[in-house]
Amino acid sequence: MPGHYERLSYLDNSFLALESRSTHMHVAGIAVFAAAPLRTEGGGIDTDAIRMLVESKLHMIPRYRQRLARVPIEKHPVWVDDEHFNIEYHVRHYSLPRPGSFDQLRSLVGIIMSQQLDRSKPLWEFNIVEGLEDDQFAIISKIHHCMIDGIAGVDLMAVLLNLAPSADIDDPVPYVARRAPSGNELLVRETARRTGKTLAAMRSVRQLSDDASQLVRDGAHRARAAGYSLASGWLTSASDTALNGKVGPNRLFGTLETPLAQIKDVKNSAGGSVNDVVLATVAGGVRRFLMEDRDYDVAGLDFRAMAPVSVRSQDQRGTLGNQVAMWLVSLPITEPDPLRRLEAVKAATERLKETNQALGAATLVRLSAGAPATLVSMASRLATGVRPFNMTVTNVPGPQFPLYLLGSQMLASYALVPLWQAHGVGVALFSYAGSVYWGFNADYDIVPDVDAFVEATRLSFAELHEAAMSGKPPPKKRPKSRPPLGKTPAQKAKPAASKGKAEN
């Protein structure tokens, strides 16, 4: 019987190629739960029950028991079953000194996020953290980006969590690892696969008839969308700012909670989408942080955010891997008025929708799907050298009703997005049960004062909400921008960091 393997897509492979000692390509989630339903007689958390629950679900997410292998010569990565899989390695246990503060949990998140996943094993881990104040515990999940995107993460949550409290744990389905192909077998089968694809493509060309014109129109549409996507800034560098620099290997984690109803208030009053309100808020936060905390002049800066857009179809729900395209959005950080910032973001995202740049970005990924792994790696390194955007901002909608891990209700859920080369901070949002939870992943060297950035974001939203609710129109004339200050990087940075959890 031939050995079993599955190829990684180009996009999934790119997240492996982008990873280095300082750019960790794992995504994460930090979920906080009520402790009482899972408390043991000794006062701790029943980690054995959680581990058994995870193990009972693994047959539904087989990627969690697969490791990476490489095709000889070509070096393209493939998934093979891990014959040495051990659930004890992947579901781990930590304890904070009771009563552990939320700040201590955030510090632990930073430490865990600073460590790369072991590529010789399945690329995920769950870290159960007990001892949190207010009778709570947390689970810090860490999964390599080559396995998962944001929407797939929500699907996995649906596998592990329940709509109502339940102590039931199914017996795990027996696991027998399928034989992994040898190196020679991989090489032969991959060579045959490529040959088969070429012959299939030739047969497809011969069979073209009445649909030829439709294919041409579809190809032209995709080509136009790809052209618009490239022209949006992927081939040029964004401005250098105090939020960009040489990334180190250490991370800090900041959090913020905003009522979803308030974000919708702004959307309903001032127009746009929830994502537009989020991007306008981030623009105001960046502006406030650079000007007030770093004494940095923003005049003339071209500050861009990369916003992932899901292109996952309905029949792809519940599957792992990445099904995303990437928008480039210029954030109006030079604009002092919050409503004008929102108008600028709305205009930018409307333009992205009109030119179908999600399709364009997806087309560019598809066109490069056959690139050898060495070329993928070189292209990825080149892309990071160009640095077409300053930060990642991703917004994933979640369920607006309570979920439960066995008997424990999930009280909050924060997300974490990886930092690309030269990016000092990334912002990930997850909406759940009436709140929007912001997770800020920051590089320790570039943004040691991550709490100041969180506070600037909080104040930015408060300013936008107040302006939208007051019904006051934006000023007709823009104030003149002052000339650049010409400060050195050392003068621009302020090392002092604020303490504590940002409150809404």
C-alpha positions in Angstrom: 0.0 0.0 0.0 1.4 3.4 -0.9 2.3 5.8 1.9 0.0 8.6 2.7 0.9 12.3 2.4 -0.7 15.7 1.5 1.0 18.6 -0.1 0.9 22.0 1.5 -0.5 24.8 -0.7 1.8 27.6 -1.8 0.2 30.0 0.7 0.6 27.5 3.5 4.2 26.9 2.5 4.9 30.6 2.4 4.3 30.8 6.2 7.0 28.2 6.7 9.4 30.1 4.3 8.7 33.4 6.2 9.6 32.0 9.6 13.0 32.8 11.2 14.4 33.0 14.7 12.8 36.4 15.1 9.6 36.1 12.9 7.5 33.3 14.5 4.7 32.3 12.2 2.3 30.9 14.7 -1.2 32.3 15.4 -2.7 32.0 18.9 -5.8 32.3 21.0 -6.1 33.2 24.6 -9.5 32.0 26.0 -10.5 32.7 29.6 -13.0 30.4 31.4 -14.9 30.1 34.6 -12.9 27.7 36.9 -15.5 26.3 39.2 -17.1 23.6 37.0 -13.6 22.1 36.3 -12.1 22.5 39.7 -10.6 19.4 41.4 -10.7 18.5 45.1 -7.2 19.9 45.5 -8.3 23.3 44.1 -6.6 23.0 40.7 -8.1 22.6 37.2 -9.0 19.1 35.9 -6.4 19.1 33.1 -6.9 15.4 32.5 -10.5 16.0 31.5 -9.5 18.8 29.1 -6.8 16.5 27.7 -9.2 13.7 27.2 -11.7 16.1 25.5 -9.1 17.3 23.1 -8.0 13.7 22.3 -11.6 12.6 21.7 -11.9 15.3 19.0 -8.7 14.7 17.1 -10.2 12.3 14.6 -12.2 15.3 13.4 -9.1 17.4 12.9 -6.5 14.9 11.5 -3.9 17.6 10.8 -3.3 17.8 14.5 -1.6 14.4 14.4 0.5 15.1 11.3 4.0 16.4 11.0 6.0 17.9 8.2 8.2 16.0 5.7 10.0 17.2 2.5 10.0 16.0 -1.0 13.6 15.2 -2.0 15.3 17.6 -4.4 12.2 19.9 -4.7 12.0 20.3 -0.9 8.3 21.1 -1.0 6.7 20.3 2.4 4.0 17.7 2.8 1.9 16.4 5.7 2.4 12.8 6.9 1.0 11.1 10.0 3.1 11.3 13.1 3.8 7.7 14.2 5.1 9.0 17.6 2.2 11.3 18.4 1.8 12.0 22.2 -1.1 14.1 23.5 0.8 14.8 26.7 3.3 16.8 24.7 0.7 19.0 23.1 -1.7 19.7 26.0 0.4 21.3 28.7 -0.2 22.6 32.2 0.9 25.8 33.9 0.0 27.4 37.2 0.2 31.1 38.2 1.0 32.0 41.8 -2.5 32.4 43.3 -4.2 34.7 42.8 -2.6 35.2 39.4 -3.3 38.6 37.9 -4.3 39.2 34.3 -0.9 41.0 33.8 0.9 37.8 34.9 -1.2 35.9 32.3 -0.2 38.4 29.6 3.5 38.0 30.6 3.2 34.2 30.3 1.5 34.7 26.8 4.5 36.8 25.8 7.0 34.1 26.9 5.0 31.2 25.2 4.7 33.3 22.0 8.5 33.9 21.9 9.2 30.2 21.5 8.9 28.5 18.1 7.0 25.3 17.5 9.0 22.2 17.1 8.8 21.3 13.3 9.6 17.6 14.0 6.2 17.3 15.7 2.6 18.4 14.9 2.7 22.2 14.9 0.3 23.0 17.7 0.0 23.2 21.5 -2.6 23.9 24.1 -1.4 25.5 27.4 -3.8 25.2 30.3 -3.1 28.0 32.9 -4.7 27.7 36.3 -4.6 30.0 39.3 -6.0 33.1 37.5 -7.8 35.7 39.7 -11.6 36.0 39.9 -11.9 32.2 39.9 -10.8 31.8 36.3 -8.4 29.8 34.2 -7.1 30.2 30.7 -6.1 28.2 27.7 -3.3 29.6 25.5 -3.5 27.8 22.1 -0.6 28.1 19.6 -0.9 26.8 16.1 1.4 27.3 13.1 0.0 29.6 10.4 0.7 27.0 7.8 -2.1 24.9 9.4 -4.8 27.5 10.0 -6.3 30.9 9.2 -8.7 32.9 11.3 -12.0 31.4 10.0 -10.6 27.9 10.3 -9.8 28.8 13.9 -13.4 29.6 14.5 -14.4 26.2 13.0 -12.0 24.4 15.4 -13.6 26.3 18.3 -16.9 24.8 17.2 -15.4 21.3 17.4 -14.0 21.7 21.0 -16.7 23.9 22.6 -20.4 23.3 23.3 -23.5 25.5 23.2 -24.4 24.3 26.7 -22.5 23.0 29.8 -21.8 19.2 29.4 -19.5 16.8 31.2 -19.7 14.2 28.5 -16.5 13.1 26.8 -16.6 10.6 24.0 -14.1 7.8 23.9 -11.3 8.6 21.5 -11.3 7.0 18.1 -8.3 4.6 18.0 -5.4 6.2 16.1 -3.3 4.2 13.8 -0.8 6.3 11.9 -0.8 5.7 8.1 2.5 4.8 6.7 4.6 7.8 5.6 6.2 7.4 2.1 9.9 7.1 1.8 11.9 9.8 0.2 12.2 7.9 -3.0 8.5 7.2 -3.1 7.7 10.8 -2.5 10.0 11.9 -5.4 8.5 9.4 -7.8 4.9 10.1 -6.9 5.4 13.9 -7.1 7.1 13.6 -10.5 4.2 11.5 -11.7 1.7 14.0 -10.2 3.3 16.9 -12.1 3.4 14.9 -15.3 -0.3 14.0 -14.9 -1.2 17.7 -14.3 0.6 18.7 -17.5 -1.3 16.0 -19.6 -4.6 17.0 -18.0 -4.0 20.6 -18.9 -3.2 19.6 -22.5 -6.5 17.5 -22.7 -8.4 20.5 -21.2 -7.1 22.7 -24.0 -8.1 20.2 -26.7 -11.6 20.0 -25.1 -12.3 23.7 -25.2 -15.2 24.7 -27.4 -18.2 26.8 -26.6 -16.9 27.9 -23.1 -13.7 29.4 -24.5 -15.0 32.9 -24.6 -16.3 32.6 -21.0 -12.9 31.4 -19.9 -11.2 34.3 -21.6 -13.6 36.7 -20.0 -13.0 35.1 -16.6 -9.2 35.2 -17.1 -9.3 38.8 -18.1 -11.4 39.6 -15.0 -8.9 37.9 -12.8 -6.0 39.6 -14.6 -7.5 43.0 -14.0 -8.1 42.2 -10.3 -4.5 41.0 -10.0 -3.3 44.2 -11.6 -5.3 46.3 -9.2 -3.9 44.3 -6.3 -0.3 44.8 -7.4 -0.9 48.5 -8.0 -2.3 48.9 -4.5 1.2 48.9 -3.1 2.6 45.4 -3.0 5.6 46.4 -5.1 6.6 49.5 -3.1 7.6 50.0 0.5 5.4 51.8 3.1 6.9 54.6 5.1 9.3 53.9 7.9 7.9 54.7 11.4 8.7 54.1 15.0 6.5 51.0 14.8 8.9 49.4 12.3 12.4 48.2 12.7 14.6 45.2 13.3 12.4 42.6 15.0 13.8 40.5 17.9 12.7 37.1 19.1 10.8 38.3 22.2 7.1 39.2 22.4 4.8 41.2 24.6 1.0 40.9 24.7 -1.6 43.6 25.2 -5.4 43.3 25.4 -8.5 45.5 25.0 -12.2 44.9 25.3 -14.8 46.9 23.4 -18.6 46.4 23.4 -19.7 45.3 20.0 -22.8 47.4 20.3 -20.7 50.6 20.5 -18.8 49.7 17.3 -22.1 49.0 15.6 -23.4 52.4 16.9 -20.5 54.1 15.0 -21.2 52.0 11.9 -24.9 52.8 12.0 -24.4 56.5 12.6 -21.4 57.3 10.4 -21.7 54.5 7.8 -19.3 51.8 6.6 -18.8 48.4 8.0 -17.6 47.0 11.4 -14.2 46.4 9.8 -14.1 50.1 8.6 -14.7 51.2 12.1 -11.9 48.9 13.4 -9.4 50.2 10.8 -10.3 53.8 11.5 -9.8 53.2 15.2 -6.4 51.6 14.6 -5.5 54.6 12.4 -6.3 57.0 15.2 -4.4 54.8 17.7 -1.3 54.8 15.5 -1.5 58.5 15.1 -1.9 59.2 18.8 0.8 56.7 19.8 3.4 58.1 17.3 2.7 61.8 18.1 2.1 61.6 21.9 4.1 58.7 23.1 7.0 58.8 20.6 6.9 62.5 19.7 7.0 61.4 16.1 5.8 63.6 13.2 3.3 61.8 11.0 3.1 64.4 8.2 3.4 62.8 4.8 3.6 59.2 6.1 2.2 56.5 3.9 1.1 54.0 6.6 -0.4 50.8 5.4 -2.2 47.9 7.1 -2.5 44.4 5.7 -6.0 43.2 6.3 -6.6 39.4 5.6 -9.9 38.7 3.8 -11.4 35.3 3.9 -12.0 33.6 0.5 -13.1 30.4 2.1 -16.2 29.0 0.4 -19.1 27.3 2.2 -17.8 23.8 1.1 -14.4 24.6 2.6 -15.8 25.3 6.1 -14.4 22.9 8.7 -11.2 22.3 6.7 -7.7 23.4 7.8 -5.2 25.4 5.8 -5.3 29.0 4.7 -8.1 30.3 2.4 -7.3 34.0 2.6 -6.4 36.9 0.4 -4.8 40.1 1.6 -5.9 43.7 1.3 -3.5 46.6 1.5 -5.3 49.6 3.2 -3.7 53.0 3.6 -4.5 54.2 7.1 -5.2 57.9 7.3 -2.9 58.6 10.3 -2.2 62.2 9.1 -5.9 63.1 9.5 -6.7 64.6 13.0 -10.5 64.3 12.7 -11.9 60.9 13.7 -14.9 61.0 11.3 -12.7 62.1 8.4 -10.5 59.1 9.2 -13.5 56.8 9.0 -14.6 58.4 5.7 -11.1 57.9 4.3 -11.1 54.2 5.3 -14.6 53.7 3.9 -13.4 55.1 0.5 -10.3 52.9 0.5 -12.2 49.7 1.3 -14.9 50.5 -1.2 -12.2 50.9 -3.8 -10.8 47.5 -2.8 -14.2 45.9 -3.2 -15.0 47.6 -6.5 -11.7 46.4 -8.0 -12.1 42.9 -6.5 -8.7 42.9 -5.0 -9.4 39.9 -2.8 -9.8 38.0 -6.0 -6.7 39.6 -7.4 -4.6 38.6 -4.4 -6.0 35.1 -4.5 -5.1 34.9 -8.2 -1.5 36.0 -7.6 -1.2 33.2 -5.0 -2.7 30.7 -7.4 -0.4 31.7 -10.3 2.6 31.1 -8.1 1.3 27.8 -6.8 3.8 25.7 -8.8 6.9 27.6 -7.7 9.7 25.4 -6.2 10.2 25.7 -2.5 13.6 27.5 -2.9 11.9 30.1 -5.1 9.1 30.4 -2.6 11.7 31.1 0.1 13.6 33.6 -1.9 10.4 35.5 -3.0 9.2 35.6 0.6 12.5 37.0 1.8 12.4 39.6 -1.0 8.9 40.5 0.0 9.9 41.2 3.6 12.7 43.4 2.4 10.3 45.5 0.4 7.9 45.7 3.4 4.7 46.9 1.6 2.8 47.4 4.8 3.5 48.6 8.4 1.3 46.2 10.4 -1.3 43.5 10.2 -4.9 44.1 11.3 -7.2 41.1 11.2 -10.8 41.0 12.4 -12.5 37.6 12.8 -16.2 37.5 13.6 -17.2 34.9 16.3 -20.4 33.6 17.8 -22.5 36.1 19.7 -23.7 33.5 22.3 -21.9 31.8 25.2 -19.8 28.7 24.6 -18.6 26.1 27.1 -15.6 23.9 27.5 -17.2 20.9 29.2 -19.0 22.7 32.1 -17.0 25.9 32.1 -18.3 29.0 30.2 -15.8 30.9 28.0 -15.7 34.4 29.4 -13.3 36.1 26.9 -11.3 35.2 23.8 -8.3 37.1 22.5 -6.4 36.4 19.3 -2.8 36.9 18.3 -1.4 37.4 14.8 2.3 36.8 14.0 4.7 39.6 13.3 6.3 39.9 9.9 9.8 41.1 9.4 10.2 44.8 10.5 6.8 44.9 12.1 6.7 46.0 15.7 3.0 45.3 16.5 0.1 43.4 15.0 -3.5 43.7 15.9 -6.1 40.8 15.9 -9.7 41.1 16.9 -12.3 38.5 17.8 -15.9 39.2 18.5 -17.7 37.0 21.0 -20.9 37.2 23.1 -21.4 40.9 22.6 -17.8 42.1 23.0 -14.9 42.6 20.7 -11.6 41.3 22.2 -8.4 43.0 20.8 -5.1 41.2 21.0 -1.9 43.2 20.4 1.3 41.2 19.6 4.3 43.4 20.1 8.0 43.0 19.6 9.9 43.6 22.8 12.6 45.7 21.1 10.5 47.9 18.9 7.4 48.4 21.1 8.3 47.7 24.7 5.5 50.1 25.8 2.7 48.0 24.2 0.3 49.1 26.9 0.7 52.7 25.7 -0.2 51.6 22.2 -3.3 49.8 23.7 -4.3 52.9 25.5 -3.9 55.0 22.4 -6.2 52.6 20.6 -8.8 52.8 23.4 -8.7 56.6 23.3 -9.0 56.6 19.5 -12.2 54.5 19.6 -13.6 56.7 22.4 -13.0 59.8 20.3 -14.6 58.2 17.2 -17.6 56.9 19.2 -18.2 60.3 20.7 -17.9 62.1 17.4 -20.2 59.7 15.7 -22.8 59.8 18.5 -22.8 63.6 18.7 -23.8 63.9 15.0 -21.3 66.6 14.5 -20.1 66.8 10.9 -16.3 66.7 10.3 -14.6 70.1 9.7 -14.6 71.3 6.2 -11.0 72.5 6.2 -8.1 70.3 7.1 -5.5 71.8 9.5 -2.2 72.3 7.9 0.4 69.6 8.7 3.6 70.9 10.4 6.9 70.2 8.7 8.9 67.1 9.6 10.9 67.4 12.8 13.9 65.4 11.5 14.4 63.5 14.7 16.8 60.6 15.0 15.4 57.1 15.8 16.9 57.4 19.3 15.0 60.7 19.9 11.8 59.3 18.5 11.6 56.4 20.9 10.4 56.7 24.5 11.5 53.7 26.6 9.0 54.2 29.4 6.2 51.6 29.4 2.9 51.8 31.2 1.6 48.9 33.4 -1.7 47.2 33.7 -4.6 45.9 31.6 -6.3 48.4 29.4 -10.0 48.8 30.3 -12.7 49.8 28.0 
